[in-house]
Amino acid sequence: MTHAIYLDYNATAPIRPEVISLVSEVMSEGGNPSSVHALGRKARARVEGARRQLASLVECKAQEIIFTSGGTEANNMVFNGFEGRKLIIGAGEHDSVLASAMQQNAVQVPLNTDGVIDLDALNSLLSTIEEPALISVMMANNETGVIQPISEIVELAREHSALVHTDAIQAVGKIPVSFSNLGVDIMTVSSHKIGGPQGQGALILREGVPISAGQKGGGQELGRRGGTENVAGIAGFGLAAEMAALEIDKISALAELRDHLEAEITQYCPHAVIYGKSALRLPTTSCISMPGVGAELQVMNFDLAGIAVSAGSACSSGKVKASHVLTAMGASDEAASEAIRVSLGRLTTANEIDKFVEVWQKLYHKKSPRSAA
């Protein structure tokens, strides 16, 4: 990392050195996992070993895992694979869900001011739909860290014969996630959020749930995604999953650093807003407004200070825009445009948090017209 302080784990976690070594080793081996010779069998063993490692992390059956090129492809596979079903999504979903689902006229369920999906509104909506629907609600929000009541959503869905998909990309590796216990039908995960390679993800599909193939080809990945598997990326994903499973308690302890950060900032600036503060959140994520200072200016100033953070949301041009997540929580466009996301991870230290707070306070004092009030 070029930055002295990296606080953008929700964008991508630094790849683990052990994963880099393994990926390099597997790339040097070669071999197509569909080949029957020794090299092919070794490549197949790498893929299936990683499948078991990921299955252990998220508590599913290995045969329920379909490897993909990333979380975005996995999310797109969900909506393309159930074409014709009525789609219901949360109002704060990731763009890879929104862009795909809204093309099929999905209905959005509102969030409350804490960023939690309105279960009463979901129940009312399900009651108006005659045919079985597909509900998609993310497990933990990528901008605020707010954790959604997935088990309760599953209960409502069962009453209406609906399927449930959850985008668990931000949750896996940060909180315990059990596919089998949640009762969801489909889940998506991503490698680079847990220190694995970028460009690798997975769709987890409960046995017996039918879905159209995301890619037609040679029948790889249980016939759901044709094309030669990215053996090195999959192997790296598997190792990252195995290592992440051992770190859950360590990641949970980061809540103390996050709470310290928020307490210091709100004590210095009572007008600062911590989005989702009253809800159950990931221990690693804080979405903070700096009154009177735009998120783009904040990100640039932190960057100059050697600290990497993100604005709440960014479009492909790199220009910061008001977050649809925060506006769904009731924030005005102006207030939403003043929020940044700080996301901690396995390498974050208390000294780094103190440095962030110091830079935040100086920037607020220097740039905000409200600091003189």
C-alpha positions in Angstrom: 0.0 0.0 0.0 1.3 3.5 -0.9 -0.6 5.1 2.0 0.8 5.2 5.4 -2.7 4.6 6.8 -5.2 2.4 5.0 -8.8 2.8 6.1 -10.7 1.6 3.0 -11.1 -2.1 3.7 -14.7 -2.1 2.5 -13.4 -1.1 -1.0 -10.8 -3.8 -1.0 -8.7 -5.5 1.8 -4.9 -5.6 1.3 -4.1 -9.0 -0.2 -2.5 -11.4 2.2 1.2 -12.2 1.6 0.4 -15.9 2.0 -2.2 -15.6 -0.7 0.2 -13.9 -3.1 2.7 -16.8 -2.6 0.0 -19.4 -3.2 -1.4 -17.7 -6.3 2.1 -17.4 -7.8 2.8 -21.1 -7.1 -0.5 -22.2 -8.6 0.0 -20.1 -11.7 3.4 -21.7 -12.2 1.9 -25.2 -12.1 -0.5 -24.7 -15.0 -3.1 -27.3 -15.9 -6.7 -27.2 -16.8 -9.0 -28.6 -14.1 -11.1 -30.3 -16.7 -8.2 -32.3 -18.0 -7.7 -35.9 -16.8 -3.9 -36.0 -16.8 -1.8 -35.4 -13.7 -1.6 -31.6 -14.1 -5.3 -31.4 -14.7 -6.1 -33.5 -11.7 -3.8 -31.3 -9.5 -5.6 -28.2 -10.8 -9.0 -29.8 -10.0 -7.8 -30.6 -6.5 -6.8 -26.9 -6.0 -10.3 -25.8 -7.1 -12.2 -28.4 -4.9 -9.9 -27.7 -2.0 -10.8 -24.0 -2.1 -14.5 -24.9 -2.4 -14.2 -26.8 0.8 -12.3 -23.9 2.5 -15.0 -21.4 1.5 -17.8 -23.8 2.5 -16.2 -24.0 6.0 -16.1 -20.2 6.4 -19.7 -19.6 5.4 -21.1 -23.0 6.7 -22.6 -24.3 3.5 -22.1 -27.5 1.5 -19.2 -27.4 -0.9 -21.4 -28.5 -3.8 -23.6 -25.4 -3.2 -20.7 -23.1 -4.3 -20.4 -21.7 -7.8 -17.2 -19.8 -8.4 -17.5 -16.5 -10.4 -15.3 -13.6 -11.5 -16.4 -11.6 -8.5 -19.3 -10.3 -6.5 -20.8 -8.3 -9.3 -21.0 -11.3 -11.6 -22.5 -13.4 -8.8 -25.2 -10.7 -8.1 -26.0 -10.4 -11.8 -26.3 -14.2 -12.1 -29.0 -14.1 -9.4 -31.3 -11.7 -11.3 -30.6 -13.0 -14.8 -31.1 -16.6 -13.5 -34.6 -16.0 -12.2 -36.0 -13.9 -15.0 -39.7 -13.6 -14.9 -40.0 -13.6 -11.1 -41.2 -10.5 -9.4 -38.1 -8.9 -7.8 -38.1 -7.1 -4.4 -34.9 -5.4 -3.2 -33.8 -3.1 -0.3 -33.5 0.6 -1.1 -29.8 0.6 0.1 -28.4 -2.2 -2.1 -25.0 -2.2 -3.8 -25.0 -0.8 -7.3 -24.3 -4.3 -8.7 -27.7 -5.4 -7.3 -29.6 -2.1 -8.1 -28.4 -1.9 -11.7 -29.3 -5.5 -12.5 -32.5 -5.7 -10.6 -34.0 -2.4 -11.7 -33.6 -3.4 -15.3 -36.2 -6.0 -14.5 -38.5 -3.5 -12.7 -37.7 -4.5 -9.2 -39.7 -2.9 -6.4 -37.6 -1.2 -3.6 -38.5 -1.6 0.1 -37.7 1.5 2.1 -35.2 1.8 4.9 -35.8 3.4 8.3 -33.6 6.3 9.6 -31.2 3.7 11.1 -30.7 2.1 7.7 -32.6 -1.0 8.5 -35.2 -2.4 6.0 -38.8 -1.8 6.9 -40.2 -5.2 7.6 -43.8 -4.1 7.7 -43.5 -2.5 4.3 -41.9 -5.7 3.0 -44.7 -7.8 4.4 -47.3 -5.5 2.9 -45.6 -5.7 -0.5 -45.4 -9.5 -0.4 -49.2 -9.6 0.4 -50.0 -7.8 -2.8 -48.0 -10.1 -5.1 -49.8 -13.2 -6.3 -46.8 -15.1 -7.7 -43.7 -16.2 -5.7 -41.2 -13.4 -5.6 -37.4 -13.1 -5.3 -36.3 -10.9 -2.4 -32.7 -9.5 -2.3 -31.5 -7.7 0.8 -27.8 -7.3 1.6 -26.5 -8.7 4.9 -24.4 -5.7 5.8 -24.3 -2.3 4.0 -21.1 -1.4 2.3 -21.4 2.3 3.2 -22.8 2.3 6.7 -22.0 -1.2 8.0 -25.7 -1.6 9.1 -26.6 -5.3 9.4 -30.0 -6.3 8.1 -32.4 -8.7 9.8 -32.0 -11.5 7.3 -33.5 -14.3 9.4 -36.7 -12.2 9.9 -36.8 -11.5 6.1 -36.5 -15.3 5.5 -39.5 -15.9 7.8 -41.7 -13.4 5.9 -40.5 -14.9 2.6 -41.5 -18.4 3.6 -45.0 -17.2 4.4 -45.3 -16.0 0.8 -43.3 -18.8 -0.9 -40.7 -16.3 -1.9 -37.0 -17.0 -2.4 -34.4 -14.9 -0.6 -31.0 -13.8 -1.8 -28.5 -11.9 0.3 -25.4 -10.1 -0.8 -23.1 -11.0 2.0 -19.9 -9.6 0.4 -19.3 -7.0 3.2 -20.3 -9.3 6.0 -18.2 -12.4 5.4 -15.0 -12.4 7.4 -16.2 -9.6 9.6 -19.0 -11.3 11.5 -20.0 -15.0 11.7 -22.0 -16.0 8.6 -23.8 -19.3 8.4 -25.6 -20.0 5.1 -27.3 -23.0 6.5 -28.6 -21.3 9.7 -29.7 -18.1 7.9 -32.1 -20.1 5.7 -31.5 -18.0 2.6 -31.7 -19.6 -0.8 -28.9 -17.7 -2.4 -25.8 -15.8 -1.2 -23.0 -13.9 -2.9 -19.5 -13.4 -1.6 -16.3 -11.9 -2.8 -12.6 -12.8 -2.4 -10.9 -9.4 -2.2 -13.0 -8.2 0.8 -11.2 -10.8 2.9 -7.6 -10.4 1.6 -7.9 -12.7 -1.4 -7.3 -11.9 -5.1 -9.5 -9.3 -6.9 -11.7 -10.7 -9.7 -12.8 -13.7 -7.8 -16.2 -14.4 -6.1 -18.8 -17.0 -5.6 -22.5 -17.6 -5.8 -23.9 -20.0 -3.1 -27.0 -21.7 -4.2 -29.1 -23.9 -1.9 -29.4 -27.5 -3.2 -32.6 -27.9 -5.2 -33.1 -24.2 -6.1 -33.3 -23.9 -9.9 -31.4 -21.2 -11.6 -30.5 -20.5 -15.3 -26.8 -20.8 -16.2 -25.0 -17.6 -16.0 -22.6 -18.6 -18.7 -23.1 -21.4 -21.2 -20.0 -23.4 -22.1 -18.3 -26.6 -21.2 -20.4 -27.3 -18.1 -18.0 -26.1 -15.5 -19.2 -25.1 -12.0 -22.1 -27.6 -11.8 -23.2 -26.4 -15.3 -24.0 -23.0 -13.9 -21.0 -21.1 -15.3 -19.2 -22.4 -18.3 -15.5 -21.5 -18.9 -12.2 -22.7 -17.6 -11.9 -21.9 -13.9 -9.4 -19.3 -12.6 -7.5 -21.9 -10.7 -5.0 -19.5 -9.1 -7.7 -17.0 -8.1 -9.9 -19.7 -6.7 -7.0 -21.2 -4.7 -6.1 -17.7 -3.3 -9.8 -17.2 -2.4 -9.8 -20.5 -0.6 -6.7 -19.7 1.5 -8.1 -16.2 2.3 -11.3 -17.8 3.5 -9.4 -20.2 5.7 -7.4 -17.4 7.2 -10.4 -15.2 7.7 -12.2 -17.9 9.6 -9.5 -17.7 12.2 -9.7 -13.9 12.6 -13.4 -13.3 13.4 -12.7 -12.6 17.1 -9.9 -10.2 16.1 -12.1 -8.4 13.7 -14.9 -8.2 16.3 -12.5 -6.4 18.6 -12.1 -3.6 16.1 -15.5 -2.3 17.3 -13.6 -0.7 20.2 -11.4 1.3 17.8 -14.4 2.3 15.7 -16.3 3.5 18.8 -13.3 5.4 20.0 -13.0 7.1 16.6 -16.7 8.1 16.6 -16.6 9.3 20.2 -13.6 11.6 19.6 -15.2 13.1 16.5 -18.6 13.7 18.0 -17.1 15.2 21.2 -15.1 17.6 19.1 -18.0 18.3 16.7 -21.4 17.5 18.1 -23.0 18.3 14.7 -21.2 15.4 13.0 -23.6 12.6 12.1 -22.7 8.9 12.4 -25.1 7.1 10.0 -26.6 3.9 11.3 -25.1 4.5 14.8 -28.2 3.2 16.6 -28.4 0.0 14.5 -26.5 -3.2 14.7 -23.4 -2.6 12.5 -20.2 -4.3 11.3 -17.4 -3.7 13.9 -15.3 -2.2 11.1 -17.4 0.5 9.5 -18.2 4.1 10.2 -20.0 6.5 7.9 -19.3 10.0 9.2 -20.5 13.4 8.0 -18.3 16.5 8.3 -20.8 19.4 8.4 -20.1 22.0 5.8 -17.3 20.1 4.0 -18.0 18.0 0.9 -16.9 14.4 0.9 -14.7 14.9 -2.2 -12.7 17.6 -0.5 -12.4 15.4 2.6 -11.1 12.4 0.6 -8.5 14.5 -1.2 -7.3 16.1 2.0 -7.0 12.7 3.8 -5.2 11.4 0.7 -2.7 14.2 1.0 -2.2 13.4 4.6 -1.4 9.7 3.7 -4.8 8.3 4.8 -7.0 6.3 2.4 -10.7 6.6 3.0 -13.7 6.7 0.6 -16.7 8.8 0.0 -20.0 7.1 0.6 -20.5 6.4 -3.0 -18.7 7.1 -6.3 -19.7 6.7 -9.9 -17.4 5.2 -12.5 -15.9 8.7 -13.4 -14.6 9.0 -9.9 -16.8 12.0 -9.2 -18.4 11.8 -5.8 -22.2 11.9 -5.8 -24.8 11.9 -3.0 -25.2 8.4 -1.6 -28.5 6.6 -2.4 -28.0 4.7 0.8 -28.0 7.8 3.0 -30.8 9.5 1.1 -32.9 6.3 1.6 -32.2 6.8 5.3 -33.7 10.3 5.2 -30.6 12.4 4.7 -30.8 15.4 2.4 -28.6 15.4 -0.7 -26.4 18.0 0.9 -26.0 16.1 4.1 -25.3 12.8 2.2 -22.6 14.6 0.1 -20.7 15.5 3.3 -20.2 11.8 4.5 -17.2 9.7 4.1 -16.7 6.0 4.9 -14.0 4.8 7.2 -13.5 1.0 7.2 -11.1 -0.8 9.4 -9.4 -4.2 8.9 -7.0 -6.8 10.2 -4.0 -4.4 10.1 -5.6 -1.3 11.6 -4.0 0.0 14.8 -5.0 2.4 17.5 -2.3 4.8 16.5 -3.7 5.0 13.0 -7.2 5.8 14.4 -5.7 8.6 16.5 -4.0 10.0 13.5 -7.2 9.9 11.5 -9.1 11.7 14.2 -6.3 14.4 14.4 -6.5 15.0 10.7 -10.3 15.0 10.7 -10.4 17.7 13.5 -7.8 19.9 11.7 -9.7 19.7 8.5 -13.0 20.5 10.1 -11.5 23.5 11.9 -9.9 24.7 8.7 -12.6 24.1 6.1 -16.0 24.0 7.8 -17.9 27.3 8.2 -19.7 25.7 11.1 -16.5 25.3 13.1 -16.5 29.0 13.9 -20.1 28.9 15.0 
